[in-house]
């Protein structure tokens, strides 16, 4: 039972759909309780159609901020007052800060992902990685990886509505960083096999593997995995997706999205409160040390 909720407590939201599976509310509220910060964090199922009204409600209620997840990360940018340079480059926002009525968009996904690799002892700097997907989280990872010093990135995405935007972002990264980025059609299995074979790390940045696509894998041909490959997934529920199961069966080192979730959340908490997250305490309380 939270004992520090009173008439002065401010609300932080999480706007996404679906979202009831999220561990972020538990993680964030553990921190606010531990540090005695007068915030409470709640998840709201907000579809793309409802997002404009949700942002209006955020302003009207004086919410301190909100996290944003699929399918709203790109769409939300048009409803905010200010965007950080990283969000402008990525084209997606996962964090909103409400400062006296001014809504500023941030993106902590890429920072969280790269920090999770570091904490796991995975060093992709100066190496090549392959990313599956070009949505908000995947794009944030690509941008942050390029800024941090990853040498080369191959991005695979279906030729859908995101593809032209992905082309623009790839060109932007090539222009503004020393990283070489190439974009491919996800249906090009020959190119996918070649790029994975040349990569140190492969990441799934799509929603394939989480509800309602739980039990599915974006790669089904296990011969594409090689034993020297590090395979990661942005998904953390379930803890081991079918994608990771298949990679592990081929001798790959695997890493799920729990670390990314924790470290991107810690970056959000820093934005909203100015305080550092006691990660070890959070891991213990959430049972992630098991």
Secondary structure as UniProt FT lines:
FT   TURN            7..8
FT   STRAND          10..16
FT   TURN            20..21
FT   HELIX           24..34
FT   TURN            35..36
FT   STRAND          39..45
FT   TURN            48..50
FT   HELIX           51..61
FT   STRAND          65..68
FT   TURN            70..71
FT   TURN            73..74
FT   HELIX           75..79
FT   STRAND          82..83
FT   HELIX           85..90
FT   STRAND          95..99
FT   TURN            100..101
FT   STRAND          102..106
FT   HELIX           109..119
FT   TURN            120..121
FT   TURN            125..126
FT   STRAND          128..132
FT   HELIX           136..148
FT   STRAND          152..157
FT   TURN            161..162
FT   HELIX           163..176
FT   STRAND          180..185
FT   TURN            186..187
FT   HELIX           189..197
FT   STRAND          201..204
FT   TURN            208..209
FT   TURN            211..212
FT   TURN            214..215
FT   HELIX           222..224
FT   TURN            227..228
FT   STRAND          230..233
FT   HELIX           242..249
FT   TURN            250..251
FT   STRAND          253..255
FT   HELIX           258..273
FT   HELIX           279..286
FT   TURN            287..289
//
